């Protein structure tokens, strides 16, 4: 059976690649997992009681786009967080943001633009679903460096005009995975103006928006409202996985312009899996509560302070502005990962597994990604062990 050629050069997903690299090797100490971005902080204490009170909801088909109560809770959070008011016609519930980031490209990316194949922009390194979404719709993925030289955010405005004229979608993650860089208001304004000039949409992946160091990151929805941008230019994605320590709930949402939302909802009516009703009730409570979010954020801030102390004075170390990863410079990410695992048992992710090689250069190769999701004590032990092994 022949498979689509456009997927022939697609590498394995990052974590199967990691397993192939290290699983056949004995760890050099008690394993400490610092790879996947799976929060380990306590989930909100209301989850169990709400599930128990709504078990009969598993006996009915749930609303595909989200219950009115959940959509109202999401709208209320957007108003409190960003000062924007969006009606239910501009919101839709998702099974986590990955589903939405993938399906939005199918629903919204045209087959051609100005008679040529469309281009989908994404930062390099990046969340891997961006590339698969672009390839699925037959678009050309263009990997734009997001390195220290560009503030770890892609400089889309620096691309040639003839390329920008073919762009249909530009993915952007803020706070960025893996570097933790935050898009400023000026960055969002520049990108919005570029999208208007060259007629493309911005897919803003903001699933780490509630994990920050000193100030809440500005969001694309609030900046778009400030500058009076066309609502159809912006498609924003949020999730409870990181915000509320509920990765297994698989609950997020997408916000978009009215016409874009009609297309997103139409595709989901045919191909989406609606979130079970009891889970929608939990999600409703989560979006309505900020106390658990503030408590979790305080724990991350403590761990970032630990990292700053442990790596103080280390050349190339950059304290992230948000998210919960460290993007640590090494000579070679794969070699460093192997050394850490075989000598100490600390498990990290090679940066090259989150990037693509362009013109002979993979911007993630001289980095490792380290997740700060475990307890403060385990994180401190892991970071100290890592420092002593790689930088001691």
Secondary structure, DSSP 4 states (H G I P E B T S, - for coil): ----GGGTTPPPPHHHHHHHHHTTS--SSS-EE--S----SPPPTHHHHHHHHTGGGGGSPPPSS--HHHHHHHHHHHHHHH-----GGGEEEESHHHHHHHHHHHHH--SEETTEE-EEEEEES--THHHHHHHHTT-EEEEEE-SGGGTTS--GGGS-HHHHTTEEEEEEESS-TTT-----HHHHHHHHHHHHHHT-EEEEE-TTTT-BSSSPPP-HHHHHHHHT--GGGEEEEEEHHHHTT-GGG--EEEEE-HHHHHHHHHHHHHH--PPPHHHHHHHHHHHH--HHHHHHHHHHHHHHHHHHHHTTT-TT----SBSSEEEEE-S-HHHHHHHHHHHH-EE-EEGGGG--EETTEETTTTEEEEE--S-HHHHHHHHHHHHHHHT-
